[in-house]
Amino acid sequence: MRATPYVASLRIYEPLSAFDPADRLRWQNLESDATSFNREEELALHRVVQPEPPAGRPDGVHVLDRDGIRYLSPWATATRCWAALDNFKESLPSTVVPYFVSSAMEEVITAGVDLLDDKVPHILNETWIIPPRWFILFSPDERTRGENQYGKYCLSLTTIANAKQRCDNAHDAVLGAFGDGPVEQELENLLTWLEMFHPESLVELDYGGLANYMDKALRDSGEDGLDADTSIEDVTSSVAGLATADGMAAGVGYQRLMSRWRLVQAFEQAS
């Protein structure tokens, strides 16, 4: 089982040439390691329990070799954990913060914010559900499913050019159907994030341990497990409905998607 079996990830893999010389030298001869995803999760858990400043010990990196080109997705677990902790701190009243974050830790967090200013995470995470906007970036033929030492897996991989075009099209469809609003803003934020990376990067959606939960949820419902998951198709259908002002098609696709993922989310309450 994965270290954090309730986490899904959206990753950017940039070509080795996009990184600075020190990182290129450090990563160019690394072996591709299928267990790097679990090791990333284990380190993230450690840094949540025992926080370290973003400038602490170096992180690892996911390696993807494709068509003779090496692509890399740095973990940046310390930076991501500190950013999450800082966001949590900001969500609380100032009088309550000391009960969760000590004054000594507060000083490190404050210092860490400065270090985070110019850091763009290559990896986004969500727990117990995958945001519909993530599925927008992919087509069904870019999805692979199977089983490994951690159980079921589901991965989708595309070029960043494809991802940006699909995100832009979805943004236009949502803007045309609903105008400005939270969904439109989420798509705009996702597109802004994609724009920050090398134009020859790759984008990967990894269900992580949620693939096992999805497989069980669908089998319990009498379906053919993970193979019956059509999340990408449902989002594509929903966006197409919005683009053609077909509200029924848009609603049916979205409802199918959310009904399926509510089954997965139910495991959070049972765990």
Rosetta blueprint (number, residue, H / E / L):
1 M L
2 R L
3 A L
4 T L
5 P L
6 Y L
7 V E
8 A E
9 S E
10 L E
11 R E
12 I E
13 Y E
14 E E
15 P E
16 L H
17 S H
18 A H
19 F L
20 D L
21 P H
22 A H
23 D H
24 R H
25 L H
26 R H
27 W H
28 Q L
29 N L
30 L L
31 E L
32 S L
33 D L
34 A L
35 T L
36 S H
37 F H
38 N H
39 R H
40 E H
41 E H
42 E H
43 L H
44 A H
45 L H
46 H H
47 R H
48 V H
49 V H
50 Q L
51 P L
52 E L
53 P L
54 P L
55 A L
56 G L
57 R L
58 P L
59 D L
60 G L
61 V E
62 H E
63 V E
64 L E
65 D E
66 R E
67 D L
68 G L
69 I E
70 R E
71 Y E
72 L E
73 S E
74 P E
75 W L
76 A L
77 T H
78 A H
79 T H
80 R H
81 C H
82 W H
83 A H
84 A H
85 L H
86 D H
87 N H
88 F H
89 K H
90 E H
91 S L
92 L L
93 P L
94 S L
95 T L
96 V L
97 V H
98 P H
99 Y H
100 F H
101 V L
102 S L
103 S H
104 A H
105 M H
106 E H
107 E H
108 V H
109 I H
110 T H
111 A H
112 G H
113 V H
114 D H
115 L H
116 L H
117 D L
118 D L
119 K L
120 V L
121 P L
122 H L
123 I E
124 L E
125 N E
126 E E
127 T E
128 W L
129 I L
130 I L
131 P L
132 P H
133 R H
134 W H
135 F H
136 I L
137 L L
138 F L
139 S L
140 P H
141 D H
142 E H
143 R E
144 T E
145 R E
146 G E
147 E E
148 N E
149 Q L
150 Y L
151 G E
152 K E
153 Y E
154 C E
155 L E
156 S E
157 L E
158 T E
159 T E
160 I H
161 A H
162 N H
163 A H
164 K H
165 Q H
166 R H
167 C H
168 D H
169 N H
170 A H
171 H H
172 D H
173 A H
174 V H
175 L H
176 G H
177 A H
178 F H
179 G L
180 D L
181 G L
182 P H
183 V H
184 E H
185 Q H
186 E H
187 L H
188 E H
189 N H
190 L H
191 L H
192 T H
193 W H
194 L H
195 E H
196 M L
197 F L
198 H L
199 P L
200 E L
201 S L
202 L E
203 V E
204 E E
205 L E
206 D E
207 Y L
208 G L
209 G L
210 L H
211 A H
212 N H
213 Y H
214 M H
215 D H
216 K H
217 A H
218 L H
219 R H
220 D H
221 S L
222 G L
223 E L
224 D L
225 G H
226 L H
227 D H
228 A H
229 D L
230 T L
231 S H
232 I H
233 E H
234 D H
235 V H
236 T H
237 S H
238 S H
239 V H
240 A H
241 G H
242 L H
243 A H
244 T L
245 A L
246 D L
247 G H
248 M H
249 A H
250 A H
251 G H
252 V H
253 G H
254 Y H
255 Q H
256 R H
257 L H
258 M H
259 S H
260 R H
261 W H
262 R H
263 L H
264 V H
265 Q H
266 A H
267 F H
268 E H
269 Q H
270 A H
271 S L
